[in-house]
Amino acid sequence: MKYNVELLRQENYKPTFWSGGMATELTTYPLNSDYASKNFLWRLGVAKIDIPESTFSSLPKVSRKFMVIEGKITLDHENKYKKPLNSFEQDDFMGDWKTKTYGKASVFNLMTRENYNGELLHLNISPSKHLKFEYKTPLNKDLAAICFYTVNGGFNSTINDKVFETVKNDLILINCVNSSYTHEFMLSNNTSEITNIIVSIIYRN
């Protein structure tokens, strides 16, 4: 099937600052929405937590998926639970929870609102190896997008008969309109190091 595919690179992103360090907005949906206006339906971002203790902003009616990509932190959701996270471990929680972090790390964020939701998956590919990524859409969900974020290394993938080649921090955004049940993508590590990838699956409930 044909996809609407976009390769986003570092110069496409929006850098911002927050109380805990530096943040980068990778992409938002719909087009021209943004975090500051809170008018997005889903959003992908990365952030660097540079201070030993930080408090998250309150984001009512926002669901958050949160994965560490470097370092180690502990999430403390007040009156709920604490959860230590090492690299490529994740947690999901609501944006209006009172949440603190302890420790320094780089993290990947998926935020969704209204009738959108999603999940995060971690892939790694050994040097010069290939990986077939397959996703079967649950019958009760409407797939909206699949996104591949290159944490380190790089990979290429042929989609719609076009080769997309990524390096560190690149994002391949695949919009799945009128999507089929099963989606397959062959990812080939084109570097001499292990390539780590975070896959964001976004769907409408």
N, C-alpha and C positions, 0 to 999 in steps of 0.2 A: 504493500500500500504506500501511497504518497504521504509524506509528512511536511509540515511547515517547520523548517529547521533554521536556527540562527546560532552563529558562533559569536559569543561575547568575550571580549578580551579586557584586560585591566583598564585600558583607556576608556572603556564604555561604562565603567562603574562609577557610583557616586560615593566618595569618601565623606564620612561624617565623624564628629567627635562626641563622645559621651563621657560621663563621670569616671568610668572605669578604664578608658583608653580610646583606641581607634576602632571605628566600625566602617564597613563597606557594604553598600546596598548593591547586590548583584543584579537583581531584576524584580519587577513587581508586575502584577496583573490587576486590573486592565492597564493598557498602555497609558502613560502619563500620570498614573497614580503614584503615590509615594508614602513613605513611612510617616513623615512629619504631618501630612494631612489626614492620616488614618483612613484613607479612602481606597486602600488596596483590598483585594479579595484574597490574594496570596502574595507572599514576599519571600525571597531568598537573600540571605546576607551572611557575612562573616564578621567576626569581631575579635579584637585582641583585648584580653583582660590583663591590665598591667599592674593592678594594685592588689594587695593581699586579701582585701575584703571589699565587696561592692554590693550595691542594692539595685535590683532591676526596677525600671519604670513600670508603673501599673498600666496594663493594656487590657481594659475590659472587653469581653466578647472576642478575644483573640486566643486561638489555640496555638501552642508553641511546641515545636520539635527541636531539640537542642543536642548537638553532637560535638564532642571535643575532637579537634584535629591535631592539637599539639599541646603537651603539658598535662596537668592533672588538677582538677578542682573538685570541690564538694558543693553541691546545691543544697540549700537549706530552705525548704518551704515551710514557713511558720505555721505551727499547729497541724502539720501534715506529716512530713517525713524529710529525712536527710538522705542524700544519695551521692557517694563518691563516684567520679567519672575519670577514667583513664582515656588515653587516645582511642578514638573511634567507638567509645561507649556513649550512650545517649539517654535522655530522659524526655518525657512529654508532660506538659502541665498547662494550666490556664494562665493567661496573661494578667488576670486580676489577683492571682495569689501573691502574697508577700514573700518574695524570694530574694535570698542573699547568696552570694558565692564566696568561697574561701579558696585562695590559691590563684596562680597565674596560668593562663592558657589562651590558645586560639580556639575559637568555636565557630560552628556552622549553625545557622538558624533557619528554620522554616516556620513562617507564621501564616495562619489561615483564618479566614473570617466567614461568617454567614454560612452558606451551604457548601463551602469548600473545606477539604481536609487533606491529609497526606501522610507520607511516611518517608523515612530516611534509611538508606541501605549503604553499607560500606563494601567496596570491592578493592582487591589488590591484584595486580598482574605482575608476574616476574619479568625480568628483562627479556626483551625479544620474544615474549610469549603472547598467546591470544586467549581471549576469554569471550565466550558467547553469553551475553546477558539476555535472559528471557523473562518477560513479565506477563502473567496471565491476569487480566482484569477481572476482579470479583463480579459476579453476575448482577449484584445489586448496586454497582457503582458505575459512574460515568467518568472515564479517564479524561483528564484535561491536559496534562503535560507530563513528560519525563525529562529530567534535567541531569546532566552529567557534569559535576564540578571536579576539576583536576587539582587535588591537594598538592601533589608533587609528582615529578616525572613528566610523562606525556603519553598520549595515545592517539591513534587515528581510527576512524570508523567511516565506512562507506554507507551513506544514507541517500536515497533518491539518486543513485548512481553518481554521487558526488563525494569526494574524499574530504572529510573534516579532520584536521590535525590540530591537536591541542598541546599546549605547554602549561606549566604551573599557573594556577589561578584562572584558567580559562573555563568557560561554562558553555556547554552545548545545550540549547533550549529546543526541545521538540514538542510542538503543539499537536495534540492528538484529537483532531476534530472528526466526528463520526468514526471513531476508532473501532478496530476489530478487537476480538477477545484476547489474542496472543500477539505480543510484540517481541521481536528478536533483533538484537544488534550485536555485531561482531566487533570487539574492541581489541586493538593490537598495540601492545607496548612498543613504542618506537625509541626507547632510551635504554641506557645501560644500568638503570636503577629500578627498584620496585616502584611501580606507579600506584598511588592510592587515589581512589575516586569515591566521591559521595554522590549517590543517586537519589534524587528527590522525585517521588511519585506524587502527583497532585491530582485529585479527583473531586468531582461534584457529588454530593450525597444524594 
